[in-house]
Amino acid sequence: MEFINFVSDKVIDLKMDCKTKEDFFKEIHNKVFDLGFVKEEFGEKILARENVFPTGLNLGDYGVAIPHTDAEYIKEQFISVCTFNEPVVFSSMEDQDEKVPVNLAFVLGLNQPHSQLSVLTELMGIMQNKELVDKLMSSTDKEEVLKTLKSL
């Protein structure tokens, strides 16, 4: 599974206390920039892309977002798995005017086109598995998240 190769406990954030997507992107940027995974512009570019091409998905019982930016801002590939104490509002991928309360976000830091396609395919399978998403959203331990994702 290619997806799990990009996830590590360094980029798993559980029960984040973000009030807005802007707060969320600032926290993620600080973390992955400090790890040396992204260029300095990453934070502003991921927010700018999200504002033009939103990634919120309303999947009925829960909302998921898959924010990402152009490959040129990524130094080392990663996928950040994030959950929130309270849902963070994103705009819908399908209708920018529709707001989606997001419980789970997968931040894609990918710089290889073939990686992005296979990861998105795997992510769609994950997001359609309510039991798996529930398990990820209720996790309080990074190792539990890794174990859950490795079991796929």
HUNORWO-V950768 format. One record per backbone hydrogen bond with DSSP energy under -1.0 kcal/mol. NH is the residue of the N-H (numbers start at 1). CO is the residue of the C=O. E is the energy in kcal/mol with one decimal. If there is no record, write none. Layout:
nh=NH co=CO e=E
nh=NH co=CO e=E
This chain:
nh=5 co=2 e=-1.0
nh=6 co=3 e=-1.8
nh=7 co=4 e=-1.2
nh=11 co=8 e=-1.7
nh=12 co=9 e=-1.0
nh=13 co=81 e=-2.6
nh=16 co=83 e=-3.0
nh=24 co=20 e=-2.1
nh=25 co=21 e=-2.9
nh=26 co=22 e=-2.0
nh=27 co=23 e=-2.3
nh=28 co=24 e=-2.7
nh=29 co=25 e=-2.7
nh=30 co=26 e=-2.4
nh=31 co=27 e=-2.1
nh=32 co=28 e=-2.8
nh=33 co=29 e=-2.7
nh=34 co=30 e=-2.1
nh=35 co=31 e=-1.5
nh=36 co=33 e=-1.4
nh=37 co=32 e=-2.5
nh=39 co=73 e=-2.4
nh=42 co=39 e=-1.8
nh=45 co=41 e=-2.4
nh=46 co=42 e=-2.8
nh=47 co=43 e=-1.5
nh=48 co=44 e=-2.2
nh=49 co=45 e=-2.4
nh=50 co=46 e=-2.2
nh=51 co=47 e=-2.1
nh=52 co=48 e=-1.2
nh=53 co=49 e=-3.7
nh=56 co=91 e=-1.8
nh=57 co=64 e=-3.1
nh=59 co=62 e=-2.5
nh=61 co=59 e=-1.4
nh=64 co=57 e=-2.3
nh=65 co=104 e=-1.8
nh=73 co=70 e=-1.8
nh=74 co=71 e=-2.0
nh=75 co=37 e=-2.8
nh=76 co=37 e=-2.0
nh=78 co=109 e=-2.3
nh=79 co=6 e=-2.3
nh=80 co=107 e=-2.5
nh=81 co=11 e=-1.1
nh=82 co=105 e=-2.9
nh=83 co=13 e=-2.2
nh=84 co=103 e=-1.1
nh=85 co=16 e=-3.0
nh=88 co=102 e=-2.2
nh=90 co=100 e=-2.6
nh=92 co=98 e=-2.6
nh=93 co=56 e=-3.3
nh=98 co=95 e=-2.2
nh=100 co=90 e=-3.5
nh=102 co=88 e=-3.0
nh=103 co=63 e=-2.5
nh=104 co=63 e=-1.5
nh=105 co=82 e=-2.8
nh=106 co=65 e=-2.5
nh=107 co=80 e=-2.4
nh=108 co=67 e=-2.4
nh=109 co=78 e=-3.0
nh=116 co=112 e=-1.9
nh=117 co=113 e=-1.8
nh=118 co=114 e=-1.7
nh=119 co=115 e=-2.7
nh=120 co=116 e=-2.6
nh=121 co=117 e=-2.0
nh=122 co=118 e=-2.2
nh=123 co=119 e=-2.9
nh=124 co=120 e=-2.1
nh=125 co=121 e=-1.4
nh=126 co=122 e=-2.1
nh=127 co=123 e=-3.0
nh=128 co=124 e=-1.3
nh=129 co=126 e=-1.6
nh=133 co=129 e=-2.6
nh=134 co=130 e=-2.9
nh=135 co=131 e=-1.9
nh=136 co=132 e=-2.4
nh=137 co=133 e=-2.9
nh=138 co=134 e=-1.8
nh=145 co=141 e=-1.7
nh=146 co=142 e=-2.4
nh=147 co=143 e=-2.6
nh=148 co=144 e=-2.4
nh=149 co=145 e=-2.5
nh=150 co=146 e=-2.6
nh=151 co=147 e=-1.2
nh=152 co=149 e=-1.1
